[in-house]
């Protein structure tokens, strides 16, 4: 299970993820980040209380970071 929320701020958009970042949940996270990028503001992906990240989730994070999304986190999987 995953929860993705998007918060618009004057200078950036923050996409927050809670739950498991895995194959089935990678799509909604990627979609939310792409929608946020279309606004022209910097996009920050915040991994809050992420309980697990599988290979698909890791590849998504690498892809997003390479495309300019700033990734940060809090919790057990912050180091990943």
Secondary structure, DSSP 8 states (H G I E B T S, - for coil): -EEEEEEE-SSEEEEEEEEEESHHHHHHHHHHHHHHHTTTSEEEEEEEEEEEE-HHHHHHHHHHHHTT-EEEEESTTTT-
